Amino acid sequence: MLTDVDRQWIVLLVVAVLIVVMVALRRPRYPEGFSSSRSAAGALPLPDDVRNEIDGLVAVDQKVKAIKVLRTAVPGLSLKDGKDVIDAWHRTGEAGLAARLAGPGEPDLAPEVLTEIDDYLAGGKPIQAIKVVREQTGWGLVDAKQWVDARKAGS
């Protein structure tokens, strides 16, 4: 049988665990000064030796090592974000890394891709436009949506 003191300790422990969980969930996923909504001018610079090392690792399909190198160069970058960056780098080359770190700016998209995006927007299909942007840039949903919304507003 539990005594009143035992119950109080259990309640206190549960409250402490809840507080720790709430604090952990509120912690930013990006290091200070870095967010997925940065402008192209604010992209995180990587030293040339780090870029070259990551290029070499990606070229020989050593993604795990490439993620470790990137996360060492960008303190506070989460494992998921590091993986997303390296996947984009692998898929699209270094431009994918720049696009991922820069967030919405003006991506370097081929004219036919821009025409496809504009056609989707003119046809009232922004979701398809966002999908194309995500496939071409490696951006996340929020970044792609922001860019598509800005392009639609500028039309």
Secondary structure, DSSP 8 states (H G I E B T S, - for coil): ---HHHHHHHHHHHHHHHHHHHHHHHS-SS-TT--TT--GGG-----HHHHHHHHHHHHTT-HHHHHHHHHHHSTT--HHHHHHHHHHHHHH-HHHHHHHHH-SS-----HHHHHHHHHHHHTT-HHHHHHHHHHHH---HHHHHHHHHHHHHH-
